[in-house]
């Protein structure tokens, strides 16, 4: 004997993405595409009270305002500068490594170049001041 397959309700799928696959914002705020899934799961597996999963937010935190210094950026810059200084003078049991120190200083220089115009005054002053001190110290140790 053949059993009849019970007809399962069709599920409506709505595309609510706010960005295209290229990362550009979509112009319309309405759903972009609607399709139906023919092989939908049985109705009893999906509760009506279940909320849809939250839309994923951006992977990175929103950028700080240009007037406020970012604590993470300040920590990053001071950490890299500290590493460069440690490589310049050496440490207990570790010899000075001027080539690696120069590489760290160059990293900070690239960071300054690439973030020009996007930093708060405090961030820009800290970065340029540390770079000046490290470059001067590097030339003295050479």
N, C-alpha and C positions, 0 to 999 in steps of 0.2 A: 504494500500500500504506500501511496505517496502522500506525504503530509504537505499541506499548503503552508507556504511561508507567510507569516503574518506581515502585513505591510507596516514598515517602520516609518515614523514621521520623518519628514525631510528637515534637515537642519539648515538654517540660513547663516551663511558666513559673510561677515561684513569686514572689509579691510579698513581699519581705522588708523593706519599709519599716517604720521604727519610729515614724513620725509620720504623722498624717492630712494631708490637703491643707490643713487649717486650721492645721497646726503643732502640734496637740495630740498627746501621746504616745498610741499605741495601747495598749489594755489587754492584749491577748494577745501573748505572745511567739512564738506559732506563726504560720506564714505565713497572711496574710489571704486570699489568693485564688490559685487554681490554674486555669490554662487550658491548652489545647493549641493550638499553631499548626499549621493544616493545610498551609500553604505553607512548610514548613521547608526550610532549605538542605540540600543533599546532605551526607551524613555525612562525606565525605572533606574537606570544607571546615572542619569543626570537629574539632580534635584533642581526644582524650580527656584529654591531659595539660594542656590549657590551663586555667588557673585563672580563675574568674569575676572580673570587675573588682571592685576594692575599693569598698565602699560609701562614698559621699561623706560626709565629715565636716561639721561645722558650718562655715559660711562665715566666722564670726568666731572668734577664739581664745576659749577659756574664760575667764570673768572671774577676776581675781586674788582672793585671799582679802582680806577687809576689813582684816586686820592688816598686810598687805604693800603698800607703795606700788607702783603700776604706773609703770615708767619712761616708757612712752609717754604716759601721762596727764600726768605731770610735765612732759615735753617739750612737750606740746600747750599746757598752761597757760602755761608760760614763753614759748613762741613767740608766743602771742596777746598776752600782756602786753608783750613786747618790741615788737611791732607797734604796740600802742596808745601806748606811750611814744614811739616814733619818730614817730608821727603827731602827737603832742602838741607835740614840740619841733621837728619838721622835720629835714631833713638837708641836706647840702651840695647846693645846687641845687634842693632841694625845700622849699616853704613848709610851715609847720605846718598841719595840717588837723584842727581840733578836732572838727568834726562827725563825721568818720570815726573819730577816736580815741574819741569817745563811743559810737559804734556798736560798736567792738571791746570797750570796757568793758562795754557792755550784753550782748554775747555771753558774756563771762566771767560776768556776773551770772546769765544764764539757765543757763549750765553749772553754776554753784554751786547754783541753785535746783533744777534737775532731777536732780542727782546727790546731793542731801542724803540722808544716811543710808546711802549706798552707797560712800562713800569711806573710805580708811584715815585715821588721825589726821594723818599727814604730808601727805597729799593735801589734806585739808580745811583744814589750817593754811596751806599754801602758797597755795591758791586764795583764802581769805579775806584773807590778808595782802597778796597782790598786788592784790586788788580794793580794799582800803582805801587802799593807797599810790597806786594809779592814780586813784581818785576824789578823793583829797586833792590830788594833783598837778593834776588836771583843774580843780578849783575854784580853785587858785592861778593857773593860767595863763589863766583866763577873764577 
